[in-house]
Amino acid sequence: MMAMDELSSCPFCGSTKVNVCQTNARAIWIECANADGCNAQTGSSNTLRGAVKRWNSRVTNVATATVAENDHADFITRDLRKWRSEAKR
């Protein structure tokens, strides 16, 4: 079992308060629990280890979405573009 202390802080607000969410055995994700309403979250994963790996991944270049796992680079890039456009409003 993966320890919760292996989770990085939120990449957007820096909070260390996070929730591990699960709707069924094949849908596990991590979301920021910052009371200010950050609402950052990963996409779902089949395993806790996969969800933690997604949460701990960081985009190093938004233009190319260079991340630790290329299989979810499109997800991260799409959400970053969405959040950036909403922030401009």
C-alpha positions, 0 to 999 in steps of 0.5 A: 500500500502506498503511503499518503506522505508520498503525495506531492502538494497541489501543483496549482495552490500548493496545499498538502490537503488532498482527498483520494476518491474512489467510485469503484475498483477501477476509478481512483483519482486524487483531488485537492481539498483546499478549503479555498476551492482549488478543485484540482484533480487527476484523471481516474486510474485503475490503481492507487499507485497510478493515481498517485503517479498522476498527481505527482507528475508535473508539466515542465513545458505547457507547450509540449506537455513533457510529463513523467507519463506520456499516456496522460499528457493529453489529459494534462495539457487539455485541462491546463488550457481549460484552466488558463482560459477560465482564469482569463475570464 
